Each structure stands twice: as C-alpha cells, then as structure tokens.
Amino acid sequence: MMLAELSGNIHVAAAAFGAAIGVGMIGKSASEAVGRNPGAATKILVQAILSTAFAEGIVFFAIYLANATYKQ
C-alpha cells in the first residue's frame, strides 16, 4: 500500500512539473510573439490563456486519478 501512495504522489508531482514547464514556455512564446507583432496582442493573449488553462488542466486529471486510486 505504501508503494501505491508513493507512486500516486510521484505522478501528480510529474504532472505539476510538466504543467509548470508548459506554462513557462507558453508565456515565453507569447511575449516573443507580441514583441514581433504588437497589433496581434489580443489574439495572442486569448490563445495563451487557453493554452495555459489546458496545460494546467492536466494537473487536475492527475489529482483526480490519484484520488480514484486510493478509494479502491
């Protein structure tokens, strides 16, 4: 049982780490894109916010799966 709890925590941590890296890359790319084309800032912002929400949604799935595993 201890191994299952540890592995559940590891996959949640990996998902959070991956989401954090993804959000950082989205922000970097969005700021570069606005720097190159300031007129498209609104469209770039909308796409960046959507992409960030999808990247962070992965963490919620990982947390849900971890909780579903422990309920068994």
C-alpha positions in Angstrom: 0.0 0.0 0.0 2.9 2.4 0.8 4.3 1.9 -2.7 0.9 2.8 -4.3 0.7 6.0 -2.2 4.3 7.0 -3.2 3.8 6.3 -6.9 0.5 8.3 -6.8 2.3 11.2 -5.4 5.1 11.0 -7.9 2.7 11.1 -10.9 0.9 14.1 -9.5 4.3 15.8 -9.0 5.4 15.0 -12.5 2.2 16.3 -13.9 2.5 19.6 -11.9 6.2 19.9 -13.0 5.3 19.3 -16.7 2.4 21.8 -16.5 4.7 24.4 -14.9 7.3 24.0 -17.7 4.5 24.2 -20.3 3.0 27.4 -18.8 6.5 28.9 -18.8 7.1 28.1 -22.4 3.6 29.4 -23.4 4.4 32.7 -21.6 7.8 33.0 -23.3 6.4 32.3 -26.7 3.5 34.7 -26.3 5.8 37.5 -25.2 8.1 37.0 -28.1 5.1 36.9 -30.5 3.7 40.2 -29.1 7.1 41.7 -29.4 7.2 40.8 -33.1 3.7 41.8 -33.9 2.1 44.2 -31.3 -1.0 44.6 -33.3 -2.0 40.9 -32.7 -1.6 41.2 -28.9 -5.3 40.4 -28.2 -5.4 37.3 -30.4 -2.1 36.1 -28.9 -3.3 36.7 -25.3 -6.5 34.7 -25.9 -4.5 31.8 -27.3 -2.0 31.9 -24.5 -4.8 31.9 -21.8 -6.5 28.9 -23.5 -3.2 27.0 -23.8 -2.3 27.8 -20.2 -5.7 26.5 -19.0 -5.3 23.3 -20.9 -1.8 22.8 -19.6 -3.0 23.3 -16.0 -5.9 21.0 -16.6 -3.6 18.1 -16.8 -2.7 18.5 -13.1 -6.4 18.3 -12.2 -6.7 15.0 -14.1 -3.6 13.6 -12.3 -5.0 14.6 -8.9 -8.4 13.0 -9.8 -6.7 9.8 -10.8 -4.6 9.7 -7.7 -7.8 10.1 -5.5 -9.6 7.5 -7.5 -6.8 5.0 -7.0 -6.8 5.5 -3.2 -10.6 5.0 -2.9 -10.3 1.3 -4.0 
